[in-house]
């Protein structure tokens, strides 16, 4: 893929939601909501302060994130649906609980 977001923008690939409920009911495509969870694919260099100083990004490619339901702009890159959003639209990074417990 030859796409690099500019400034404080992030390219995100949505993570597919479950096809079944916890009770085992299959959810048809028409009833599914688009997931508000994704994986960061690419990031810009960061925003700049008025002084010109670079503000580094808090996320990096590979991070799993949560974002608002209406966040970002949907685009198709290399035949794959993605989102481009500002870093401020990201609500948080989902930590891998397995890695966190090993570090503790």
C-alpha positions as CSV (number, residue, x, y, z in Angstrom):
1,X,0.0,0.0,0.0
2,X,1.3,3.4,-0.9
3,X,-0.6,5.7,1.4
4,X,0.8,7.9,4.1
5,X,-1.5,10.1,6.2
6,X,-0.5,13.7,6.7
7,X,-0.1,15.6,10.0
8,X,-2.1,14.1,12.9
9,X,-4.2,11.7,10.7
10,X,-4.4,8.0,11.1
11,X,-5.4,5.2,8.6
12,X,-7.5,2.6,10.3
13,X,-8.7,-0.9,9.3
14,X,-12.0,-1.9,11.0
15,X,-11.9,-5.1,13.0
16,X,-14.8,-7.4,12.0
17,X,-17.5,-7.9,14.6
18,X,-18.8,-11.2,15.8
19,X,-21.3,-13.0,13.5
20,X,-23.2,-14.5,16.5
21,X,-24.5,-13.2,19.8
22,X,-23.3,-14.7,23.1
23,X,-26.6,-16.7,23.1
24,X,-25.7,-18.2,19.7
25,X,-28.0,-16.2,17.5
26,X,-26.6,-15.4,14.0
27,X,-26.6,-11.7,13.2
28,X,-27.5,-10.9,9.6
29,X,-25.4,-8.3,7.7
30,X,-28.3,-5.9,7.5
31,X,-28.6,-5.8,11.3
32,X,-24.9,-5.4,12.1
33,X,-23.5,-2.1,13.1
34,X,-20.1,-1.1,11.8
35,X,-17.6,-1.8,14.5
36,X,-16.0,1.1,16.4
37,X,-12.8,-0.9,16.9
38,X,-9.9,-1.1,14.5
39,X,-6.2,-1.6,13.8
40,X,-3.9,1.3,13.0
41,X,-2.4,0.8,9.6
42,X,-0.4,4.0,9.1
43,X,0.1,7.3,10.9
44,X,1.2,10.8,10.0
45,X,4.2,12.5,11.5
46,X,2.0,14.4,14.0
47,X,0.5,17.9,14.5
48,X,2.6,21.0,15.0
49,X,2.3,23.6,17.7
50,X,2.1,27.3,16.8
51,X,5.9,27.5,17.4
52,X,6.4,24.8,14.7
53,X,7.4,22.1,17.3
54,X,6.2,18.6,16.3
55,X,3.7,16.9,18.6
56,X,4.5,13.2,18.3
57,X,1.6,10.7,17.7
58,X,0.3,8.6,20.6
59,X,-0.6,5.6,18.3
60,X,1.5,3.5,16.0
61,X,0.8,1.0,13.3
62,X,-0.4,-2.2,14.8
63,X,-2.2,-0.6,17.7
64,X,-5.8,-1.8,18.3
65,X,-8.0,1.2,19.0
66,X,-11.6,2.3,19.8
67,X,-13.1,5.3,18.0
68,X,-16.4,7.1,17.9
69,X,-19.3,5.8,15.9
70,X,-19.2,8.6,13.4
71,X,-15.5,9.2,13.4
72,X,-13.4,9.4,10.3
73,X,-13.9,9.4,6.5
74,X,-14.4,6.0,4.8
75,X,-12.1,5.4,1.9
76,X,-11.2,2.4,-0.3
77,X,-7.5,1.8,-0.7
78,X,-6.2,-1.2,-2.7
79,X,-9.8,-2.6,-2.7
80,X,-10.0,-2.6,1.1
81,X,-12.4,-0.3,3.1
82,X,-10.5,1.9,5.6
83,X,-11.0,5.0,7.6
84,X,-8.9,8.1,7.8
85,X,-9.4,10.0,11.0
86,X,-7.6,12.6,13.2
87,X,-5.8,11.2,16.2
88,X,-8.2,13.2,18.4
89,X,-11.1,11.0,17.2
90,X,-9.5,8.0,18.8
91,X,-11.0,7.2,22.2
92,X,-8.3,4.9,23.4
93,X,-5.8,2.1,22.7
94,X,-6.9,-1.5,23.6
95,X,-4.1,-3.1,25.5
96,X,-3.4,-6.8,25.0
97,X,-4.3,-8.3,28.4
98,X,-1.9,-11.3,27.9
99,X,1.1,-8.9,27.4
100,X,0.0,-6.7,30.3
101,X,-0.2,-9.6,32.7
102,X,3.3,-10.8,31.7
103,X,4.8,-7.4,32.2
104,X,3.4,-7.1,35.7
